[in-house]
Amino acid sequence: MIIKIKSHKRDAFKRILEYMMNDRDRLLDQNGNTFRITYNLKGKSITEWVKQYQQNELLRTYRRKDSVRLTHEILSWHRKDAKNITLQKMEDIAHEYIARRSPKGIYVIVPHFDKEHCHLHICVSGVEYHTGKSLRLSKAELLKLKKGIQEYQKEKFPELSNSVVKHGRKSYSILSEKEYQFKLRTGRETNKEQVISMLNTCFNKSSSKNSFVEFLAEYNLKPYLRNGKMNGIIFNGQKFRFKSLGLIKEKFEMMERSNKRAKKLTSVREENLQINNMGSTLEK
């Protein structure tokens, strides 16, 4: 399954919960049924839940301006598994997800059905229930969570074979919510994913900045500059900053550093050659 986690550093509890709960058509499966999981929460209304999320956030031990107040997490299955997925299976996986994510958090979980696409929406508190400790996941912990919950699915529900993905090789965190929802609806790669794939190919083929630019032209990718430096790519009339493309920027910087080292090495070799030539001339 694909797992997408979006962090919110502002008080977005009401907005996220309303998005999750207020579209009744999406909440119901083809038989008109649904489920709702509230964990470490009391009451049945969004207003009651928001108040408890906010009160729990006030207990945060270490406060920073950029603290994550909540995460909006999505678990989704491939449309080819729509015939095999059931509410009971989704609810079972949701409870297992809480156990693996952290049973010390506050959760609201509901299913959504968009045509044949089945997925779970999860609102998770930024801090543990009544302890004030952060619920932050490191990259290693997140990868462990993704792999662990998928292994659970594979063992208990092997019929969901179309929803097995290779976690760790491809990240969906670079996609915006709008882009991610487009991918879920259509099953197609977004423009951003296409750009990343083509850029990776260009990087792998390139030995210098000039050759990199030449390969970009072959894929109809046009670089754009900012303050005299290459800042991103234009594809299908849309600009993509290296910063928004995750590791792409790091690869670009590594290539530039490699080029600088190569130039420095060439310069040293030329200087040594000049010194050797001077020495030979003096001997004569």
Secondary structure as GFF3:
##gff-version 3
##sequence-region A 1 284
A	DSSP	beta_strand	2	8	.	.	.	ID=ss1
A	DSSP	alpha_helix	13	21	.	.	.	ID=ss2
A	DSSP	alpha_helix	24	27	.	.	.	ID=ss3
A	DSSP	beta_strand	37	39	.	.	.	ID=ss4
A	DSSP	alpha_helix	46	57	.	.	.	ID=ss5
A	DSSP	beta_strand	70	76	.	.	.	ID=ss6
A	DSSP	three_ten_helix	79	81	.	.	.	ID=ss7
A	DSSP	alpha_helix	87	101	.	.	.	ID=ss8
A	DSSP	beta_strand	107	114	.	.	.	ID=ss9
A	DSSP	beta_strand	117	125	.	.	.	ID=ss10
A	DSSP	alpha_helix	139	156	.	.	.	ID=ss11
A	DSSP	three_ten_helix	161	163	.	.	.	ID=ss12
A	DSSP	alpha_helix	177	186	.	.	.	ID=ss13
A	DSSP	alpha_helix	191	205	.	.	.	ID=ss14
A	DSSP	alpha_helix	209	218	.	.	.	ID=ss15
A	DSSP	beta_strand	222	226	.	.	.	ID=ss16
A	DSSP	beta_strand	229	235	.	.	.	ID=ss17
A	DSSP	beta_strand	238	241	.	.	.	ID=ss18
A	DSSP	three_ten_helix	242	245	.	.	.	ID=ss19
A	DSSP	alpha_helix	247	283	.	.	.	ID=ss20
###
